[in-house]
Amino acid sequence: MSAVSDKVVATSKPYLGPAAESFISRQCKAHLKVELANLSSAHLKDLAKWVELGAGLIMDPAKAVELAKKISAG
């Protein structure tokens, strides 16, 4: 994985637990049409939007917003 994808997964783990990598990978493939290993800083704002929407369905929406902001900030 890239340094960017490693950081996104590490940032997501406290929120999503062991499912973080697979969740982020699915968001990248489905919405950004990019493999997690190829994630770059140029993708972060769009990824954050999709993480907020997707994670908001399975966790406290306020926590999903918090996670999205951290991802967007890089």
N, C-alpha and C positions, 0 to 999 in steps of 0.2 A: 504494500500500500504506500501511498504518498504521505509526506509529512502532514499535508492538509487533511487527508482522510483519517490518519491516525489521531490527529487532534480532535476532529469532529466526533469520532467514535469515543474517545476518552472523555470528552465533554458530555456526551450523551449517556454514558454508563450510569452515573448517579441517578439519572431520571428514568432510564429504561432497563437498567440491570443487564443481565446476560443477553437480552434480546437486542441490545443497542446496535451491534454491527449488522445483524440481519435486517433490522428495521431501516437503518440508514441506507444500506445497500439497496433495499427495495425502493426507497424514495428516489435514489439516484437513477436507477434503471427505469422505473415507471414514468417519472416526471421530467428528469433532466436528460434521459437517454445517454447516460454515461455510466461506466463501471465505477464502483467505489474506488478502486485502485487508481483511477484516472481523474479523481476529483481535484479541482484546483480552486484557488481563492476566488476566481471569477464566477464560480458556481454557488458560492455561499449564500448570497442574498436569496436566490431562487430556492435553494435547498431549505433555507430557514422558513420560507413561506409554506412549503409543503410539509415540513416537520411540524410546524405549528398546527396545520390543519389535521394531519394524520394522527399526531400524538394527542391532540385535543380530544379525539374520539375515544382514546383508551386510558387517559389519565386526567387529572385535574387540569382544566383548560388554562388556569393561571400558571401552572408549572410548564405547560406546553409553550406558552408565550415566553416564559423565562428562558427555556431551553433554546427557542428560536432566536432570541436576542443574542444569546451567547454564541450560537453558530454563526449568525450574521456578522458579528464583530470579529470573527476569525480567531 
